[in-house]
Amino acid sequence: TRLAWLEAGGVYAVATLRGGSEFGETWHQDGMLENKQHVFDDFIAAAEKLIEAGFTDPEHLAISGGSNGGLLVGSAMTQRPELFRAVLCTYPDLDMVRFYQFTETNNMPALLEYGDASIPNQFEAMRRYSPYQAIRDGVKYPAVMLTTGDLDTRVSPLQGRKMAARLQAATASGLPVVLWYDSRGGHAGGRGRPISLRIEDTVRELAFLAQQLGLGEEVN
C-alpha cells in the first residue's frame, strides 16, 4: 500500500504519539485514561507540522487508522475537520461513552486504556474526545470512508454504521461519507483473509484517497 502510494506521487508520514510503548511506561501512561487527549493533540500537531513544512496542505492531507487507530483519526477529524481532506477509518471504536456495551467480549484491556464510563472523571474525559459525541450539524467534515466487518467480535460494526449515518446527516462540506461493510469479515478483515480480498481492500482505499486528493492527476 505504501509503495503504491509513493509511486503515484504521494508522501507518507507516520506520527509517533504519546500512549504507545516506544519510549517506556511514562510515555505510555501519558496517553491513556484521563490523558488520552494527549494522543490526539500529538497527531494534530504532526498534521500541522507537515503543512507548515510545505509537504502538503489541508486540501491534500489524508489520514488513516484502524481499530484503536480508527478512534485516533475519528477524534482528529471531529476536533479539527478543517485540517484534513480525506479520512480512512477502519474497524473503529467511535462511541467511547458506550463502546463496552456493543460487544460481549472481554473489554478489560480497552477499559484499562480508555477508561470506564461508570467512573465520573473518566466518563468526562471519554465524552470530550469521543468522535461520535463530537459531531456537530453544519460543520464541513472531510470525505470519509468507514470500514466494518459484520463478524467483528472485538469492535462492533454498529460503531462504524452509526458514525456514518451521523456524519452523513451533519456534514456541510458536500464531500462523501461512505460505509464499506464486509458481511463475512471480522476485525481488520479477520484471520485467514484471502490475498485477493486484501488486494481489493487496498485498491478500494487507495482509489478513494486518490480521487479525493487528486493524486496522479496531470498538472498543466
N, CA, C and O of each residue as an XYZ file, in Angstrom:
880
protein
N       0.829     -1.199      0.000
C       0.000      0.000      0.000
C       0.863      1.248      0.000
O       0.635      2.164     -0.790
N       1.857      1.292      0.883
C       2.705      2.480      0.982
C       3.507      2.687     -0.294
O       3.639      3.812     -0.775
N       4.046      1.592     -0.847
C       4.847      1.709     -2.061
C       3.995      2.223     -3.215
O       4.429      3.093     -3.971
N       2.791      1.693     -3.352
C       1.898      2.151     -4.419
C       1.584      3.628     -4.260
O       1.522      4.363     -5.247
N       1.387      4.064     -3.032
C       1.098      5.474     -2.763
C       2.280      6.357     -3.156
O       2.102      7.399     -3.786
N       3.468      5.940     -2.786
C       4.667      6.715     -3.108
C       4.928      6.743     -4.607
O       5.303      7.777     -5.160
N       4.729      5.605     -5.260
C       4.964      5.546     -6.704
C       3.989      6.421     -7.474
O       4.289      6.872     -8.579
N       2.815      6.661     -6.886
C       1.819      7.522     -7.533
C       2.076      9.000     -7.260
O       1.345      9.863     -7.747
N       3.117      9.290     -6.480
C       3.471     10.679     -6.211
C       3.068     11.180     -4.845
O       3.203     12.370     -4.559
N       2.572     10.294     -3.989
C       2.158     10.709     -2.656
C       3.318     10.761     -1.678
O       4.414     10.279     -1.966
N       3.064     11.345     -0.532
C       4.008     11.391      0.587
C       3.374     10.628      1.741
O       2.177     10.770      1.995
N       4.161      9.822      2.441
C       3.646      9.001      3.543
C       4.366      9.388      4.830
O       5.597      9.403      4.866
N       3.625      9.696      5.874
C       4.214     10.102      7.149
C       3.611      9.289      8.284
O       2.428      8.950      8.258
N       4.430      8.979      9.277
C       3.984      8.260     10.470
C       4.272      9.136     11.687
O       5.398      9.600     11.868
N       3.264      9.361     12.514
C       3.428     10.174     13.720
C       3.681      9.276     14.925
O       2.990      8.275     15.110
N       4.660      9.625     15.737
C       4.928      8.917     16.988
C       4.229      9.668     18.111
O       4.562     10.820     18.390
N       3.270      9.028     18.753
C       2.356      9.702     19.665
C       2.487      9.172     21.082
O       2.796      8.000     21.295
N       2.252     10.037     22.034
C       2.159      9.565     23.411
C       1.044      8.523     23.525
O       0.037      8.595     22.821
N       1.241      7.563     24.416
C       0.288      6.475     24.570
C       0.800      5.152     24.050
O       0.259      4.097     24.382
N       1.856      5.202     23.225
C       2.472      3.979     22.731
C       3.528      3.473     23.699
O       3.671      3.988     24.809
N       4.264      2.462     23.268
C       5.285      1.869     24.137
C       6.695      2.198     23.671
O       7.664      1.606     24.147
N       6.814      3.151     22.731
C       8.119      3.411     22.114
C       9.156      3.935     23.104
O      10.342      3.632     22.975
N       8.717      4.723     24.099
C       9.666      5.387     24.992
C       9.384      5.093     26.464
O       9.603      5.940     27.330
N       8.901      3.897     26.732
C       8.731      3.487     28.113
C       7.343      3.710     28.672
O       6.455      4.222     27.990
N       7.170      3.317     29.926
C       5.844      3.314     30.537
C       5.314      4.719     30.820
O       4.107      4.948     30.746
N       6.193      5.650     31.140
C       5.721      7.022     31.371
C       5.099      7.593     30.104
O       4.051      8.237     30.147
N       5.759      7.348     28.977
C       5.235      7.774     27.668
C       3.869      7.122     27.408
O       2.943      7.770     26.921
N       3.762      5.850     27.736
C       2.500      5.130     27.561
C       1.396      5.744     28.417
O       0.309      6.031     27.916
N       1.668      5.946     29.699
C       0.649      6.447     30.610
C       0.238      7.881     30.300
O      -0.851      8.309     30.681
N       1.085      8.614     29.621
C       0.754      9.993     29.263
C      -0.250     10.063     28.121
O      -0.637     11.150     27.692
N      -0.677      8.882     27.623
C      -1.682      8.868     26.565
C      -2.799      7.879     26.841
O      -3.384      7.331     25.907
N      -3.102      7.642     28.105
C      -4.176      6.710     28.445
C      -5.099      7.338     29.492
O      -4.738      8.316     30.147
N      -6.281      6.768     29.637
C      -7.271      7.215     30.610
C      -7.509      8.724     30.488
O      -7.805      9.207     29.395
N      -7.386      9.472     31.581
C      -7.660     10.917     31.514
C      -6.661     11.670     30.651
O      -6.897     12.827     30.301
N      -5.549     11.032     30.304
C      -4.542     11.658     29.444
C      -4.715     11.310     27.968
O      -3.864     11.663     27.151
N      -5.789     10.634     27.617
C      -5.952     10.151     26.240
C      -5.946     11.284     25.225
O      -5.497     11.088     24.096
N      -6.431     12.461     25.595
C      -6.459     13.582     24.654
C      -5.062     13.940     24.157
O      -4.919     14.484     23.062
N      -4.028     13.642     24.948
C      -2.661     13.922     24.507
C      -2.342     13.227     23.185
O      -1.613     13.769     22.353
N      -2.887     12.031     22.995
C      -2.649     11.282     21.757
C      -3.168     12.074     20.561
O      -2.480     12.203     19.548
N      -4.368     12.596     20.682
C      -4.975     13.338     19.578
C      -4.286     14.687     19.379
O      -4.140     15.154     18.249
N      -3.861     15.313     20.483
C      -3.111     16.566     20.378
C      -1.819     16.356     19.597
O      -1.462     17.170     18.746
N      -1.115     15.256     19.892
C       0.138     14.961     19.192
C      -0.106     14.728     17.706
O       0.656     15.203     16.863
N      -1.163     14.003     17.390
C      -1.474     13.696     15.990
C      -1.815     14.966     15.218
O      -1.348     15.161     14.095
N      -2.620     15.818     15.816
C      -2.983     17.082     15.177
C      -1.751     17.962     15.006
O      -1.599     18.620     13.977
N      -0.870     17.979     16.004
C       0.368     18.753     15.900
C       1.240     18.245     14.757
O       1.874     19.036     14.058
N       1.272     16.927     14.565
C       2.043     16.358     13.458
C       1.461     16.794     12.119
O       2.209     17.116     11.196
N       0.136     16.807     12.003
C      -0.509     17.263     10.766
C      -0.183     18.724     10.498
O       0.123     19.099      9.366
N      -0.247     19.542     11.533
C       0.069     20.964     11.378
C       1.524     21.163     10.960
O       1.835     22.058     10.175
N       2.411     20.322     11.490
C       3.829     20.430     11.142
C       4.068     20.069      9.680
O       4.876     20.713      9.012
N       3.381     19.052      9.176
C       3.508     18.682      7.766
C       3.066     19.826      6.862
O       3.679     20.079      5.825
N       2.010     20.511      7.255
C       1.523     21.648      6.473
C       2.505     22.811      6.565
O       2.834     23.435      5.557
N       2.969     23.096      7.775
C       3.919     24.191      7.990
C       5.211     23.973      7.210
O       5.799     24.923      6.691
N       5.650     22.718      7.129
C       6.903     22.400      6.439
C       6.748     22.339      4.930
O       7.738     22.167      4.218
N       5.533     22.474      4.428
C       5.308     22.513      2.990
C       5.160     21.164      2.321
O       5.174     21.082      1.093
N       5.018     20.106      3.101
C       4.823     18.785      2.500
C       3.430     18.632      1.898
O       3.237     17.862      0.957
N       2.467     19.359      2.436
C       1.087     19.229      1.986
C       0.316     20.460      2.406
O       0.887     21.419      2.925
N      -0.998     20.426      2.176
C      -1.913     21.456      2.658
C      -3.224     20.758      3.008
O      -3.399     19.587      2.673
N      -4.145     21.447      3.671
C      -5.366     20.769      4.107
C      -6.189     20.145      2.986
O      -6.944     19.205      3.233
N      -6.061     20.642      1.769
C      -6.803     20.071      0.648
C      -6.154     18.805      0.105
O      -6.733     18.120     -0.738
N      -4.958     18.493      0.584
C      -4.236     17.327      0.079
C      -3.679     16.468      1.214
O      -2.678     15.773      1.039
N      -4.323     16.518      2.366
C      -3.873     15.732      3.513
C      -4.949     14.716      3.889
O      -6.085     15.073      4.200
N      -4.563     13.450      3.854
C      -5.453     12.360      4.255
C      -4.868     11.660      5.472
O      -3.652     11.644      5.663
N      -5.733     11.084      6.288
C      -5.290     10.328      7.453
C      -5.978      8.967      7.451
O      -7.086      8.810      6.939
N      -5.291      7.990      8.035
C      -5.796      6.621      8.004
C      -5.484      5.928      9.315
O      -4.388      6.070      9.856
N      -6.456      5.170      9.829
C      -6.227      4.409     11.040
C      -7.259      3.314     11.206
O      -8.408      3.459     10.789
N      -6.836      2.204     11.825
C      -7.731      1.084     12.042
C      -7.744      0.645     13.488
O      -6.727      0.740     14.175
N      -8.887      0.161     13.962
C      -9.083     -0.290     15.333
C      -8.846      0.882     16.287
O      -9.585      1.864     16.221
N      -7.854      0.821     17.163
C      -7.538      1.973     18.004
C      -7.132      3.173     17.152
O      -7.397      4.320     17.512
N      -6.486      2.897     16.018
C      -6.152      3.971     15.086
C      -7.380      4.584     14.441
O      -7.352      5.740     14.019
N      -8.470      3.807     14.363
C      -9.724      4.364     13.876
C     -10.276      5.403     14.837
O     -10.804      6.432     14.416
N     -10.151      5.129     16.137
C     -10.507      6.131     17.138
C      -9.642      7.374     16.961
O     -10.141      8.497     17.044
N      -8.360      7.179     16.720
C      -7.437      8.299     16.542
C      -7.876      9.226     15.415
O      -8.018     10.431     15.619
N      -8.090      8.664     14.226
C      -8.444      9.527     13.094
C      -9.859     10.070     13.242
O     -10.152     11.170     12.772
N     -10.750      9.300     13.898
C     -12.093      9.801     14.150
C     -12.075     11.016     15.064
O     -12.792     11.987     14.824
N     -11.265     10.965     16.102
C     -11.151     12.101     17.014
C     -10.483     13.290     16.334
O     -10.914     14.430     16.507
N      -9.436     13.025     15.564
C      -8.730     14.119     14.891
C      -9.643     14.862     13.928
O      -9.632     16.092     13.884
N     -10.429     14.126     13.160
C     -11.247     14.805     12.146
C     -12.461     15.503     12.747
O     -12.967     16.455     12.155
N     -12.942     15.056     13.907
C     -14.054     15.770     14.528
C     -13.571     16.963     15.346
O     -14.315     17.926     15.536
N     -12.328     16.906     15.833
C     -11.783     18.033     16.578
C     -11.226     19.119     15.663
O     -11.328     20.306     15.974
N     -10.641     18.722     14.541
C     -10.045     19.689     13.610
C     -10.408     19.328     12.167
O      -9.517     19.001     11.384
N     -11.666     19.376     11.802
C     -12.083     18.934     10.463
C     -11.464     19.730      9.331
O     -11.317     19.218      8.221
N     -11.098     20.978      9.597
C     -10.540     21.827      8.535
C      -9.118     21.439      8.147
O      -8.599     21.928      7.144
N      -8.486     20.571      8.922
C      -7.098     20.180      8.641
C      -6.988     19.098      7.581
O      -5.920     18.922      6.996
N      -8.061     18.373      7.322
C      -7.961     17.154      6.521
C      -8.945     17.157      5.357
O     -10.054     17.682      5.455
N      -8.508     16.555      4.254
C      -9.385     16.405      3.099
C     -10.094     15.053      3.095
O     -11.250     14.958      2.683
N      -9.399     13.998      3.558
C      -9.976     12.655      3.476
C      -9.530     11.818      4.666
O      -8.448     12.012      5.219
N     -10.401     10.874      5.046
C     -10.150     10.029      6.210
C     -10.528      8.589      5.885
O     -11.628      8.322      5.403
N      -9.609      7.665      6.152
C      -9.906      6.234      6.142
C      -9.993      5.776      7.587
O      -9.025      5.902      8.337
N     -11.135      5.251      7.983
C     -11.381      4.881      9.374
C     -11.914      3.450      9.383
O     -13.066      3.214      9.022
N     -11.076      2.491      9.797
C     -11.431      1.086      9.646
C     -11.562      0.382     10.998
O     -10.719      0.541     11.881
N     -12.634     -0.397     11.139
C     -12.905     -1.219     12.322
C     -12.732     -0.415     13.619
O     -12.026     -0.847     14.531
N     -13.379      0.753     13.696
C     -13.048      1.697     14.765
C     -13.983      1.661     15.974
O     -15.159      1.313     15.859
N     -13.435      2.029     17.134
C     -14.234      2.454     18.283
C     -14.497      3.943     18.110
O     -13.552      4.717     17.959
N     -15.755      4.361     18.128
C     -16.092      5.759     17.866
C     -17.058      6.355     18.881
O     -17.063      7.568     19.089
N     -17.870      5.525     19.511
C     -18.738      5.995     20.592
C     -18.105      5.537     21.895
O     -18.390      4.443     22.381
N     -17.247      6.374     22.457
C     -16.457      5.950     23.603
C     -17.260      5.934     24.901
O     -16.845      5.315     25.880
N     -18.382      6.598     24.913
C     -19.226      6.582     26.100
C     -19.884      5.214     26.276
O     -20.160      4.787     27.397
N     -20.134      4.528     25.143
C     -20.863      3.260     25.199
C     -20.103      2.090     24.575
O     -20.682      1.020     24.389
N     -18.832      2.266     24.253
C     -18.139      1.250     23.455
C     -18.184     -0.134     24.082
O     -18.285     -1.133     23.371
N     -18.112     -0.201     25.392
C     -18.067     -1.502     26.073
C     -19.430     -2.191     26.100
O     -19.526     -3.350     26.503
N     -20.477     -1.496     25.678
C     -21.817     -2.080     25.660
C     -22.148     -2.739     24.321
O     -23.175     -3.405     24.193
N     -21.283     -2.555     23.331
C     -21.596     -3.036     21.991
C     -21.246     -4.503     21.781
O     -21.829     -5.150     20.911
N     -20.311     -5.042     22.554
C     -19.886     -6.427     22.368
C     -19.954     -7.178     23.692
O     -20.002     -6.580     24.767
N     -19.956     -8.505     23.584
C     -19.982     -9.355     24.772
C     -18.602     -9.928     25.074
O     -18.460    -10.771     25.960
N     -17.591     -9.478     24.348
C     -16.237     -9.974     24.576
C     -15.615     -9.262     25.774
O     -16.189     -8.313     26.306
N     -14.447     -9.722     26.191
C     -13.747     -9.138     27.330
C     -13.264     -7.726     26.984
O     -12.395     -7.559     26.129
N     -13.818     -6.728     27.638
C     -13.447     -5.345     27.377
C     -12.397     -4.817     28.346
O     -12.050     -3.638     28.287
N     -11.883     -5.665     29.238
C     -10.974     -5.180     30.258
C      -9.744     -4.471     29.682
O      -9.395     -3.400     30.178
N      -9.064     -5.017     28.653
C      -7.905     -4.290     28.114
C      -8.269     -2.886     27.632
O      -7.520     -1.936     27.861
N      -9.421     -2.753     26.964
C      -9.842     -1.440     26.478
C     -10.208     -0.517     27.636
O      -9.894      0.673     27.600
N     -10.862     -1.048     28.655
C     -11.226     -0.231     29.818
C      -9.985      0.311     30.512
O      -9.994      1.439     31.007
N      -8.924     -0.478     30.553
C      -7.687     -0.035     31.195
C      -7.008      1.079     30.412
O      -6.304      1.904     30.995
N      -7.207      1.114     29.113
C      -6.598      2.146     28.271
C      -7.488      3.379     28.139
O      -7.031      4.509     28.310
N      -8.767      3.146     27.831
C      -9.677      4.251     27.547
C     -10.329      4.812     28.807
O     -10.475      6.025     28.956
N     -10.715      3.922     29.701
C     -11.423      4.336     30.895
C     -12.761      3.635     31.026
O     -13.199      2.911     30.133
N     -13.390      3.867     32.149
C     -14.674      3.254     32.486
C     -15.703      4.372     32.635
O     -15.559      5.239     33.497
N     -16.734      4.354     31.802
C     -17.730      5.428     31.804
C     -18.538      5.485     33.093
O     -19.242      6.466     33.333
N     -18.450      4.451     33.926
C     -19.158      4.487     35.207
C     -18.389      5.279     36.265
O     -18.914      5.546     37.346
N     -17.144      5.655     35.954
C     -16.324      6.474     36.853
C     -16.403      7.916     36.368
O     -15.966      8.195     35.251
N     -16.940      8.845     37.157
C     -17.261     10.190     36.664
C     -16.124     10.920     35.954
O     -16.336     11.456     34.866
N     -14.922     10.958     36.536
C     -13.844     11.716     35.893
C     -13.391     11.060     34.597
O     -13.004     11.752     33.656
N     -13.436      9.729     34.538
C     -13.087      9.044     33.297
C     -14.180      9.235     32.251
O     -13.882      9.389     31.067
N     -15.434      9.227     32.673
C     -16.539      9.481     31.749
C     -16.381     10.840     31.083
O     -16.551     10.953     29.869
N     -16.063     11.866     31.850
C     -15.932     13.212     31.284
C     -14.799     13.273     30.271
O     -14.936     13.902     29.222
N     -13.681     12.624     30.578
C     -12.558     12.609     29.638
C     -12.942     11.893     28.354
O     -12.615     12.361     27.264
N     -13.629     10.767     28.468
C     -14.037      9.992     27.295
C     -15.072     10.742     26.465
O     -15.014     10.722     25.236
N     -16.010     11.399     27.123
C     -17.044     12.144     26.402
C     -16.438     13.283     25.593
O     -16.898     13.575     24.489
N     -15.413     13.924     26.135
C     -14.821     15.077     25.444
C     -14.116     14.680     24.157
O     -14.144     15.436     23.186
N     -13.477     13.501     24.126
C     -12.761     13.126     22.903
C     -13.521     12.135     22.029
O     -13.068     11.817     20.929
N     -14.663     11.641     22.493
C     -15.413     10.637     21.727
C     -15.852     11.194     20.378
O     -16.574     12.191     20.345
N     -15.442     10.588     19.263
C     -15.779     11.133     17.942
C     -17.276     11.249     17.690
O     -17.735     12.256     17.151
N     -18.034     10.245     18.069
C     -19.472     10.275     17.783
C     -20.148     11.435     18.497
O     -20.954     12.148     17.899
N     -19.829     11.627     19.765
C     -20.437     12.713     20.524
C     -19.956     14.088     20.058
O     -20.605     15.096     20.337
N     -18.824     14.135     19.352
C     -18.255     15.420     18.929
C     -18.842     15.952     17.627
O     -18.612     17.113     17.286
N     -19.586     15.144     16.899
C     -20.137     15.587     15.614
C     -21.146     16.711     15.843
O     -21.989     16.642     16.738
N     -21.037     17.755     15.005
C     -21.941     18.891     15.083
C     -22.564     19.144     13.718
O     -21.884     19.059     12.696
N     -23.835     19.450     13.701
C     -24.529     19.739     12.450
C     -23.961     20.993     11.798
O     -23.627     21.966     12.474
N     -23.857     20.952     10.456
C     -23.437     22.119      9.703
C     -21.943     22.325      9.602
O     -21.503     23.320      9.027
N     -21.148     21.418     10.143
C     -19.687     21.511     10.053
C     -19.229     20.891      8.733
O     -19.804     19.906      8.270
N     -18.198     21.471      8.137
C     -17.651     20.938      6.889
C     -16.626     19.852      7.212
O     -15.447     20.136      7.421
N     -17.092     18.615      7.248
C     -16.215     17.490      7.561
C     -15.515     16.994      6.305
O     -16.007     17.215      5.198
N     -14.369     16.324      6.457
C     -13.661     15.763      5.297
C     -14.466     14.641      4.641
O     -15.486     14.197      5.169
N     -13.991     14.200      3.493
C     -14.501     12.959      2.905
C     -14.081     11.803      3.809
O     -12.947     11.763      4.286
N     -14.991     10.872      4.040
C     -14.723      9.787      4.989
C     -15.150      8.456      4.395
O     -16.244      8.332      3.844
N     -14.277      7.457      4.512
C     -14.648      6.072      4.233
C     -14.491      5.276      5.520
O     -13.390      5.156      6.058
N     -15.595      4.736      6.004
C     -15.603      3.877      7.184
C     -15.715      2.425      6.742
O     -16.479      2.108      5.830
N     -14.957      1.544      7.386
C     -14.978      0.118      7.054
C     -15.290     -0.690      8.305
O     -14.704     -0.462      9.363
N     -16.222     -1.641      8.179
C     -16.560     -2.520      9.292
C     -16.667     -3.956      8.803
O     -16.812     -4.210      7.607
N     -16.592     -4.891      9.743
C     -16.808     -6.302      9.438
C     -17.963     -6.827     10.268
O     -17.973     -6.676     11.489
N     -18.925     -7.436      9.621
C     -20.111     -7.895     10.345
C     -19.796     -8.973     11.381
O     -20.567     -9.169     12.320
N     -18.675     -9.670     11.222
C     -18.305    -10.732     12.159
C     -17.252    -10.270     13.161
O     -16.634    -11.091     13.838
N     -17.048     -8.966     13.257
C     -16.061     -8.406     14.176
C     -16.561     -8.553     15.611
O     -17.580     -7.967     15.975
N     -15.850     -9.333     16.425
C     -16.228     -9.519     17.823
C     -15.419     -8.631     18.760
O     -15.680     -8.601     19.963
N     -14.444     -7.911     18.223
C     -13.634     -7.019     19.058
C     -14.220     -5.608     19.087
O     -14.347     -4.999     20.149
N     -14.574     -5.100     17.905
C     -15.216     -3.786     17.797
C     -16.498     -3.968     16.995
O     -16.455     -4.385     15.838
N     -17.616     -3.662     17.596
C     -18.893     -3.888     16.926
C     -19.010     -3.059     15.650
O     -18.675     -1.874     15.653
N     -19.484     -3.668     14.549
C     -19.708     -2.910     13.318
C     -20.752     -1.813     13.485
O     -20.819     -0.899     12.663
N     -21.559     -1.888     14.525
C     -22.547     -0.840     14.770
C     -21.884      0.516     14.991
O     -22.477      1.554     14.698
N     -20.662      0.508     15.504
C     -19.981      1.778     15.750
C     -19.727      2.529     14.444
O     -20.018      3.721     14.342
N     -19.189      1.832     13.454
C     -18.949      2.472     12.168
C     -20.236      2.872     11.478
O     -20.298      3.913     10.825
N     -21.257      2.055     11.617
C     -22.529      2.332     10.937
C     -23.207      3.572     11.513
O     -23.687      4.421     10.761
N     -23.248      3.680     12.827
C     -23.914      4.846     13.413
C     -23.100      6.114     13.153
O     -23.667      7.197     13.004
N     -21.772      5.982     13.099
C     -20.934      7.140     12.783
C     -21.184      7.609     11.359
O     -21.280      8.810     11.107
N     -21.291      6.673     10.430
C     -21.552      7.037      9.037
C     -22.884      7.764      8.909
O     -22.974      8.789      8.232
N     -23.910      7.240      9.552
C     -25.230      7.866      9.476
C     -25.218      9.267     10.072
O     -25.816     10.187      9.514
N     -24.545      9.430     11.193
C     -24.497     10.742     11.858
C     -23.713     11.747     11.020
O     -24.134     12.895     10.883
N     -22.594     11.335     10.465
C     -21.797     12.233      9.632
C     -22.537     12.625      8.365
O     -22.509     13.788      7.963
N     -23.196     11.670      7.737
C     -23.948     11.969      6.522
C     -25.017     13.018      6.783
O     -25.259     13.884      5.942
N     -25.654     12.945      7.938
C     -26.701     13.906      8.276
C     -26.136     15.264      8.672
O     -26.795     16.287      8.484
N     -24.921     15.284      9.217
C     -24.383     16.514      9.804
C     -23.529     17.344      8.857
O     -23.568     18.573      8.919
N     -22.761     16.705      7.984
C     -21.732     17.423      7.239
C     -22.313     18.440      6.265
O     -23.362     18.224      5.658
N     -21.596     19.557      6.134
C     -21.994     20.609      5.199
C     -20.954     20.805      4.099
O     -21.026     21.775      3.344
N     -19.988     19.890      4.004
C     -18.902     20.055      3.035
C     -19.271     19.607      1.636
O     -18.649     20.037      0.665
N     -20.274     18.748      1.516
C     -20.606     18.168      0.223
C     -19.701     17.023     -0.177
O     -19.874     16.440     -1.247
N     -18.733     16.690      0.669
C     -17.829     15.577      0.395
C     -18.480     14.270      0.848
O     -19.309     14.273      1.758
N     -18.109     13.154      0.218
C     -18.786     11.890      0.523
C     -18.434     11.326      1.893
O     -17.305     11.449      2.369
N     -19.421     10.711      2.504
C     -19.222      9.880      3.694
C     -19.774      8.514      3.337
O     -20.985      8.353      3.188
N     -18.899      7.527      3.199
C     -19.318      6.217      2.715
C     -18.969      5.141      3.736
O     -18.005      5.264      4.492
N     -19.769      4.096      3.738
C     -19.555      2.961      4.631
C     -19.353      1.709      3.794
O     -20.201      1.351      2.977
N     -18.216      1.043      4.008
C     -17.967     -0.249      3.380
C     -18.054     -1.306      4.473
O     -17.328     -1.242      5.465
N     -18.934     -2.267      4.292
C     -19.021     -3.325      5.291
C     -18.894     -4.683      4.614
O     -19.453     -4.932      3.546
N     -18.138     -5.545      5.276
C     -17.900     -6.899      4.790
C     -18.772     -7.847      5.605
O     -18.552     -8.015      6.804
N     -19.745     -8.458      4.970
C     -20.684     -9.320      5.688
C     -20.026    -10.585      6.221
O     -20.586    -11.258      7.086
N     -18.837    -10.914      5.712
C     -18.145    -12.132      6.159
C     -16.825    -11.827      6.851
O     -16.069    -12.743      7.177
N     -16.545    -10.557      7.076
C     -15.257    -10.164      7.630
C     -15.295     -9.940      9.129
O     -16.319     -9.539      9.683
N     -14.167    -10.204      9.784
C     -14.015     -9.945     11.204
C     -13.213     -8.679     11.430
O     -13.188     -7.790     10.580
N     -12.553     -8.599     12.586
C     -11.770     -7.412     12.914
C     -10.573     -7.304     11.974
O      -9.800     -8.249     11.818
N     -10.436     -6.140     11.355
C      -9.383     -5.916     10.355
C      -9.451     -6.952      9.234
O      -8.429     -7.338      8.667
N     -10.654     -7.388      8.929
C     -10.849     -8.374      7.877
C     -10.914     -9.794      8.375
O     -11.550    -10.648      7.757
N     -10.245    -10.056      9.511
C     -10.276    -11.396     10.086
C      -9.082    -12.233      9.672
O      -8.484    -12.012      8.619
N      -8.742    -13.199     10.516
C      -7.629    -14.106     10.221
C      -7.940    -14.949      8.995
O      -9.087    -15.322      8.749
N      -6.905    -15.236      8.240
C      -7.069    -16.092      7.075
C      -7.761    -15.421      5.909
O      -8.216    -16.098      4.987
N      -7.848    -14.095      5.932
C      -8.498    -13.390      4.833
C      -7.704    -13.620      3.557
O      -6.494    -13.392      3.548
N      -8.349    -14.067      2.474
C      -7.625    -14.359      1.233
C      -6.877    -13.143      0.697
O      -7.320    -12.004      0.844
N      -5.731    -13.414      0.071
C      -4.929    -12.337     -0.504
C      -5.748    -11.530     -1.506
O      -5.609    -10.309     -1.583
N      -6.597    -12.203     -2.272
C      -7.392    -11.498     -3.281
C      -8.286    -10.442     -2.645
O      -8.461     -9.361     -3.207
N      -8.856    -10.745     -1.473
C      -9.712     -9.774     -0.798
C      -8.894     -8.658     -0.169
O      -9.338     -7.511     -0.124
N      -7.706     -8.983      0.316
C      -6.831     -7.944      0.862
C      -6.412     -6.968     -0.237
O      -6.315     -5.762     -0.007
N      -6.169     -7.498     -1.422
C      -5.831     -6.628     -2.548
C      -7.013     -5.723     -2.884
O      -6.836     -4.534     -3.148
N      -8.216     -6.289     -2.873
C      -9.411     -5.482     -3.126
C      -9.548     -4.365     -2.091
O      -9.898     -3.235     -2.430
N      -9.272     -4.687     -0.835
C      -9.343     -3.674      0.220
C      -8.385     -2.525     -0.077
O      -8.751     -1.353      0.015
N      -7.153     -2.881     -0.434
C      -6.135     -1.871     -0.700
C      -6.504     -1.010     -1.896
O      -6.382      0.214     -1.848
N      -6.951     -1.644     -2.962
C      -7.328     -0.900     -4.169
C      -8.472      0.062     -3.869
O      -8.450      1.215     -4.299
N      -9.456     -0.407     -3.141
C     -10.613      0.435     -2.806
C     -10.180      1.660     -1.997
O     -10.618      2.776     -2.276
N      -9.334      1.453     -1.010
C      -8.902      2.559     -0.163
C      -8.014      3.537     -0.918
O      -8.171      4.751     -0.785
N      -7.084      3.017     -1.708
C      -6.213      3.902     -2.482
C      -7.001      4.691     -3.513
O      -6.724      5.869     -3.739
N      -7.979      4.052     -4.140
C      -8.796      4.747     -5.139
C      -9.585      5.883     -4.495
O      -9.706      6.966     -5.067
N     -10.117      5.631     -3.308
C     -10.868      6.667     -2.599
C      -9.975      7.860     -2.282
O     -10.351      9.006     -2.526
N      -8.795      7.587     -1.738
C      -7.888      8.673     -1.382
C      -7.376      9.406     -2.614
O      -7.299     10.635     -2.621
N      -7.028      8.661     -3.652
C      -6.514      9.289     -4.869
C      -7.558     10.211     -5.488
O      -7.229     11.298     -5.961
N      -8.805      9.780     -5.484
C      -9.872     10.616     -6.039
C     -10.052     11.890     -5.222
O     -10.214     12.972     -5.786
N     -10.024     11.772     -3.918
C     -10.259     12.940     -3.072
C      -9.090     13.922     -3.080
O      -9.294     15.133     -2.991
N      -7.864     13.403     -3.185
C      -6.690     14.265     -3.135
C      -6.180     14.662     -4.509
O      -5.286     15.499     -4.624
N      -6.748     14.062     -5.558
C      -6.262     14.356     -6.900
C      -4.914     13.733     -7.185
O      -4.168     14.228     -8.030
N      -4.592     12.659     -6.496
C      -3.294     12.017     -6.683
C      -3.209     11.390     -8.066
O      -4.116     10.672     -8.488
N      -2.121     11.663     -8.764
C      -1.923     11.094    -10.088
C      -2.474     11.938    -11.213
O      -2.245     11.629    -12.382
N      -3.210     13.019    -10.885
C      -3.721     13.885    -11.938
C      -2.585     14.677    -12.562
O      -1.670     15.124    -11.870
N      -2.653     14.844    -13.857
C      -1.633     15.603    -14.560
C      -1.786     17.084    -14.254
O      -2.900     17.608    -14.220
N      -0.678     17.746    -14.036
C      -0.673     19.181    -13.763
C      -0.259     19.916    -15.023
O       0.829     19.675    -15.547
N      -1.106     20.808    -15.520
C      -0.801     21.568    -16.732
C       0.070     22.778    -16.401
O       0.431     23.542    -17.296
